[in-house]
Amino acid sequence: MLNKIWAGLIFISLLWGIGASLLGQADVAEALVASLFDMAELATKICLGLIGVMCFWLGLMEIANVSGLSEKLARALAPLFSRLMPEVPRGDKAISSISMNMAANMLGLDNAATPAGIQAMRDLQVHNKTPAVLSNAQILFLVINTSSVTLIPTTVFVYRAQLGAAAPTDVFLPILLATSCSTLVGLLTVAWIQKLRLWSPVVLAYFVGAAVILGGLLAASVDDGEIGKRSALVGNLTLLALIAGLFAYGFKRRVKMYDAFIDGAKNGFAIAVGIIPYLVAMLFALGLLRASGLLDLLLERLRFLVAYCGGDTRFVDALPTAIMKPFSGSGSRALMIEAMETYGADSFAGRLASAYQGSTETTFYVLAVYCGAVAITHTRYALACALLADGAGIIAATLLGYWFFT
């Protein structure tokens, strides 16, 4: 699907731009040619700028792995999943794999999350009585995975810093709240279909605990009755507290943290450089779409429709990021960067695009990879529930954007 989307964007943009040039808009052809070089330069500049920050965060995440903090977080989540998946035996290794995947997602460990997720699907497949069809447990796992809460949206912070944001972490709370809303909607939808007992004391304890933490962070961001004035401060302090807690736990476990940090940081260069081809490809297509004038035309039509219905149109400039995210992580990343490059990292559109990027997951990619890993061809209602959760995350991010960023 991504191949068709990418090629289609390029073809339509070129066709539209050539047509506009032949009809007298000579500057369009010049803008199209200029965008070919500008987007390639922008992609390379951003990715090379990521190296240092990626090394830093990957180093910290390796300390979490070596110290056993990731495994401990996984064990803390195990009682919840054992009750949400009654067909999976207590203590089964599938629960451990699911918990490791969720813990990796929460800590922003993308590289660790995918292998753990695939292993979880394989472990759940053992209990699947219809191997070509998703089981109830697999559906719940996939829906939560596509909307999983991310405590540290590292890459979003990094891109905002690269593009000149005064406070790169000021989107921390909107992202956390929006992705929590997405996860809750996905979980409740699947629970309703599968008739799960969410009123179990253990499940309710997890819900109440999460609500208290989120409520505390939100309350700390209120200043004289106005939300958002201290959101960047709360986000920064939360991140610093998490890092301090990580080092404290490392000291307690007597981990050689410097060695662990270096081992993790070594992967930073390879990952940052490895992103370049993907980012160049997507920015190339989006640059042509913008330069041809077609993107602006589409946004203007959508803006007119929203205004006609009496809505606030400021979110429209960031909406392409939200639309692309379920299909492609690299595509939505490029759209977020393009929005910040066009309107400014600290603009409403730039911040909202960042919130969209962090609040939902690449639903189609996750379903394709995880189902393909166990040769499942019938996904039942998994896609519908996942897209519903994505929609809830997008709506929540939009509302929170107006609340925090205006």
Salt bridges, closest charged atoms under 4 A:
GLU71 OE2 - ARG75 NH1 3.55
ASP92 OD1 - HIS127 NE2 2.96
ASP123 OD1 - LYS93 NZ 3.97
ASP170 OD1 - ARG160 NH2 3.09
ASP170 OD2 - ARG351 NE 2.98
GLU226 OE1 - LYS229 NZ 3.55
ASP296 OD1 - ARG290 NH1 2.61
GLU300 OE2 - ARG303 NH1 2.60
ASP312 OD2 - ARG314 NH2 2.89
ASP317 OD1 - ARG303 NH2 2.31
GLU338 OE2 - ARG290 NE 2.63
ASP346 OD1 - ARG160 NH2 3.36
ASP346 OD1 - ARG351 NH2 3.94
